[in-house]
Amino acid sequence: MMAHCQPIRLIVNSDDYGYYPSVSRGILELAADNKISATGILGNSPDLDHQLARLQEVPHLDVGVHLNLSHGRPLTAAMADKLAKHNGQFPSTYMMSLMILTGQVGVNDIRNEWRAQIEACRGRTIRFLNSHEHIHMLPVLFALTLELAQDYRVEHIRLTNPEWLLPIELAGLVRNTVMQCLTMINRLRFNVRTFPLLGIGQSGRLSLEYLASRFATLNPGWTYELMCHPGYFDATHITNRKLTSYHDWEGELRLLRSQEIQKLYQKYRIQLSHYE
C-alpha cells in the first residue's frame, strides 16, 4: 500500500489512572466505549488493588506505569525517610527535581521506588513507561527509565516533546525551553525512538480546535500517541485548587466521546491503535 494511502494510527493514552476514584471511573468508561486505547497507572495509588481489579473489566486496554515522584506517598520506606521534611509525601515536581539534582534523593532511592511501583502494577502486561508531570525527562531519570524498561521487558517509553503553540506566555516559554533542552539531551545520549507525542501543548485541557490543527499535520502510515487526562471531577476528593485550574477532566471526557472528534478521525483517516 502506498504510504499516502495508509491510515494514521493513534494511541489515545489517558494518564493518571488511580489518581482519584472519579478520574479512574471516567477512564474506565471511555475504555469500555473504545474511546481510548491505553492508560498509565499510578503505582502508589492508595486504593491500587481496587483500581487494578476494575481494569479487568477492560482487558483490551493497554496499560503502562505512570512513574511517580510528585504525588501522594511513596511505596518504599527509604524514600519516605528522604521526604521526612515533607511529611513523608512527595513534594512538587520542582522541589523533587531540586532534591534529585542536589543529591538529597539518590538515583538508587528512585530505582527502588520505581521498581516497587512497577511491581505493584504487574497484574497486567506492562506495555509502556512514562511519568507523572514528565519528571522522567531529567536525563539521569531518563537513563533509569530505559534501564527499568529493559529489566521488565517494556518496549515503549514516552519522550516528551514540547509544542510551540502561539500565543505563548512567559511561563510556557520557560517550560518549553527547559523541556526542549531535556528532549535534545536525551535524544543525543540515548538514541531512543518513540512514537511522536501529541497533547502536551494543551495538557489537561484538550480542545477540538487544537486536535484539528494537529491532526492536519500528521503523516499517513505513522503511529502517534495522544496524551490526555479525562475523568470526572469530585470535589470531595479533589481539593487542590492548582489541579482544578490545570485540569478540565470532564471537558476532555466529553471531547473524547463527541461526534466531532469522530468526524476528525474520519476526515484524516485516523485509526485508534495500540502499543503493538
Disulfide bonds with the S-S distance in Angstrom:
none
